[in-house]
Amino acid sequence: MGDLINLEIVDSLKSLGMAADDKPFVNEIIELYFAEVPSLLTKIKTAIDNLDFQTLKVEAHTFKGASANVGASGVSAICSTLEQKAKSDSGEGLQEDYKNLEALLEVTKIEFDKILS
């Protein structure tokens, strides 16, 4: 998995125990994370399409932090790139970065499903 998922963070989340419905708490956290992904992706895509660097900076930062908190290191890294480009008002490569983000999210979801099953 390398840089895709930070297993130390996932293990620390696993140590939080069980949620009220006898489901591991980490599973609930990851489910909530992926439930927010479509909304974050829409906001980032709209900001990229409109070259709205202020919104892109905020949304990429939000997604970067959320991803880091659940151990999705690869996603967090791409969001960091998007955030840095937004801070410098650079539209160069944003569409490609977004496509990479979408593809990486698919792989990340599959890997989380394997880890948490």
N, C-alpha and C positions, 0 to 999 in steps of 0.2 A: 504494500500500500504506500510505502514511502512517504511522500509529502502530501498525499491525498487526504489521509485522516490521521490525526494525532491520537494515537491509542492511549497515551497517558491521560489525556483529558477525558476520553471515553471511559477509561477505567475509574477515574475519580468520580464521574457521574454515576457509574454503576454502584459505587460505594454508598450512594445516597439511599439505597434500599428500595423498598416497594411503595407504590402509590396506593391510594385508597381502594382502588379496584383490583388489588393484588397483581398488578402489572408492574414490572420493574420501572422505577421512576425515570431511568434513562430513556426507556422506550417512549414514554410520554413527552419528554423533552424533545427528542428527535422528531416525533410526530408533529409537535407544535412548530418546530423549526420548518419542516417541509410544508406545513399548512400555510405558512407565511411566504414561502418562496414565490408563488405565482404573483402575489401583489408586489413584492419587491422587484421581481423581474419586469413587470409591467411599468413600474415607475422608472426603473433604470433605462429600459428601452425607449420610453417616451422622452426622457431627458436626453438620451443620445440622439434620437431622431431630430429633436428640436435644438440640439447643441445648447441645451440649458445646463451650463456647467455648475451653477449653484445647486440646482436640484440633484444633479448627478453626484456632486461631491457629498451631499447629505445622505442620499440613498445608498451610495456605494459604501460610505462609512458605516451606516447602520447595518448593511448586509455583511460587511467585513467583520464587525464585532459579533454579530449573531453567529456567524459561521465559526469564528475563533472560539466562541463560548461552547460550542458543541463538538469541537475538534475537527471541523471541516476545513483543514488547513489549505488545501488547494483552492477551494472557493474563496476563502479569505484572501489569499494571495492575489487572485484575479481582481477581486473587489478593491484591494489596495492599489493595484495598477490603475483601475478606473478612477479611483479617488485622486491619485496623484496627477493623472492627466486632466481631470476636472479642475484641480487647483491651479494648474498652469494654463488653463483655457486651451488645451490641445485636443482637437477632434481627430487627430491622426490615429488610425487603427482602432477606433472605438467600436465600429461595427464588427470587426474581427474579434476583438476582445469579448464582445457580447456573445458571439457565436461560441467562442471557447468556453465562456461561463455556462451557457446552456448545456453544452456537451459534457462539461465536467460535473455539472449537477446531476445529470443522469447516471454517470458512473459512481458518483458519491452516494447517491440513493441506493444503488445496487450494493455497494460495499457496506453501507450501514445496515441494510437488510440482512446481509450475511453475518455481520458481527453480532447483531442483536437477536438473531433467531435462535 
